[in-house]
Structure formats: C-alpha cells, structure tokens
C-alpha cells in the first residue's frame, strides 16, 4: 500500500469515526465538584470544521489552580478540528478560588448547524 493511500484511508477512518457523534448546540458541561465558574468563554466554531460539516464532542480534563485560573488542559477525546477551539476557550475560564488545585472534566459539544 502506498503512503498516499494509507494517509487517505486513515483520514477517512478518522473523519467517519468521529462525525457520528450526536451533535447539539454548543455547550460546556462539567462535573459539579463545588468549584463554580466565574467566567465562561464559549469556543469559536472553526471555519474549516463548518465547511467540512464536522460536529461532535470534545472532552477535556482541566487542572484549576487555587487562584481559579486553568493551570493545565489534557485532551481526553474529540475531533482534531474541534480540539483547539475547545482548549482555547477553556483556558480563558475563571473559577472561584479554593485552598488547593482541583481537576474537572469539561465537555464541549459542537453542532455543525451554527
């Protein structure tokens, strides 16, 4: 198998496997661990994802510093075209201060009808 055919096959498998997500309006959901969000920024739906009719959910695990800012972001899953928008948005979120770092799972759902 040539490299070109392999790349095309992998791209097609990736797209078809992820586009089957049920799509909803853009929303972010997090586990309620007692840490309330003070500032929530919605992700910007990537133009390329719109043109390619890509929708789906991006799941992130975030580490929140004691001051309330997002210290670290780890991608758990999602379409590659949507991940960067979700990470950029959640990195701008601000939470209520706490005595220690906490971790939270956040899901962004992208709908291609936006």
C-alpha positions as CSV (number, residue, x, y, z in Angstrom):
1,X,0.0,0.0,0.0
2,X,1.4,3.4,-0.9
3,X,1.9,6.1,1.6
4,X,-0.7,8.3,-0.1
5,X,-3.4,5.6,0.0
6,X,-2.6,4.9,3.7
7,X,-2.9,8.6,4.6
8,X,-6.2,8.9,2.7
9,X,-7.5,5.8,4.4
10,X,-6.5,7.0,7.9
11,X,-8.1,10.4,7.3
12,X,-11.3,8.8,6.1
13,X,-11.4,6.5,9.0
14,X,-10.8,9.3,11.5
15,X,-13.5,11.5,9.9
16,X,-16.2,8.8,9.7
17,X,-15.5,7.6,13.2
18,X,-15.8,10.9,14.8
19,X,-18.5,12.6,12.8
20,X,-21.0,10.0,14.0
21,X,-21.2,11.9,17.4
22,X,-24.7,13.2,18.2
23,X,-24.5,16.9,17.7
24,X,-26.1,19.5,19.9
25,X,-25.9,23.3,20.3
26,X,-22.5,24.4,21.6
27,X,-22.4,23.8,25.3
28,X,-19.9,23.0,28.0
29,X,-20.6,20.6,30.8
30,X,-18.5,19.9,33.9
31,X,-18.6,17.8,36.9
32,X,-20.0,19.6,39.9
33,X,-17.2,19.5,42.4
34,X,-18.2,22.6,44.3
35,X,-16.0,24.9,42.2
36,X,-18.2,27.4,40.4
37,X,-17.2,29.0,37.1
38,X,-17.0,32.8,37.3
39,X,-16.1,33.5,33.7
40,X,-17.1,31.1,30.9
41,X,-15.9,31.6,27.3
42,X,-17.7,29.8,24.5
43,X,-15.5,28.2,21.9
44,X,-15.4,29.7,18.4
45,X,-16.6,27.0,15.9
46,X,-13.7,26.5,13.5
47,X,-14.5,27.6,9.9
48,X,-12.8,24.5,8.4
49,X,-15.0,22.3,10.6
50,X,-18.1,24.1,9.5
51,X,-17.1,23.7,5.8
52,X,-16.4,20.0,6.3
53,X,-19.7,19.6,8.3
54,X,-17.9,18.3,11.3
55,X,-19.7,18.1,14.6
56,X,-19.0,16.3,17.9
57,X,-17.9,16.5,21.4
58,X,-14.5,17.5,22.8
59,X,-13.8,16.1,26.3
60,X,-11.1,17.8,28.4
61,X,-9.6,17.3,31.8
62,X,-8.6,20.6,33.3
63,X,-6.5,21.4,36.4
64,X,-7.7,24.5,38.2
65,X,-5.2,26.4,40.3
66,X,-6.1,27.7,43.8
67,X,-6.5,31.2,42.4
68,X,-9.2,29.9,39.9
69,X,-7.3,30.0,36.6
70,X,-6.9,27.0,34.4
71,X,-3.4,25.7,35.0
72,X,-3.4,22.7,32.6
73,X,-5.6,21.1,30.0
74,X,-5.5,17.5,28.9
75,X,-7.4,16.3,25.8
76,X,-9.4,13.1,26.6
77,X,-11.1,12.9,23.2
78,X,-12.7,14.7,20.3
79,X,-12.3,15.6,16.6
80,X,-8.9,17.1,15.8
81,X,-10.6,20.1,14.0
82,X,-12.6,20.9,17.2
83,X,-10.0,20.4,19.9
84,X,-8.0,23.6,19.6
85,X,-11.2,25.8,19.8
86,X,-12.3,24.0,23.0
87,X,-8.8,24.2,24.6
88,X,-8.5,27.9,23.7
89,X,-11.9,28.7,25.2
90,X,-11.5,26.7,28.5
91,X,-8.0,28.2,29.1
92,X,-9.8,31.5,29.4
93,X,-12.3,30.3,32.0
94,X,-12.0,31.6,35.6
95,X,-13.3,29.7,38.6
96,X,-13.9,30.6,42.2
97,X,-10.7,30.5,44.4
98,X,-10.1,27.4,46.5
99,X,-7.5,26.2,49.0
100,X,-5.9,23.7,46.6
101,X,-5.8,22.6,43.0
102,X,-8.8,20.7,41.6
103,X,-9.4,18.7,38.5
104,X,-12.6,18.8,36.4
105,X,-13.8,17.1,33.2
106,X,-15.4,19.5,30.7
107,X,-17.2,18.6,27.5
108,X,-17.8,20.9,24.6
109,X,-20.5,19.9,22.1
110,X,-20.2,21.4,18.7
111,X,-23.1,21.5,16.3
112,X,-22.5,22.0,12.6
113,X,-25.7,24.0,12.2
114,X,-24.2,27.1,13.8
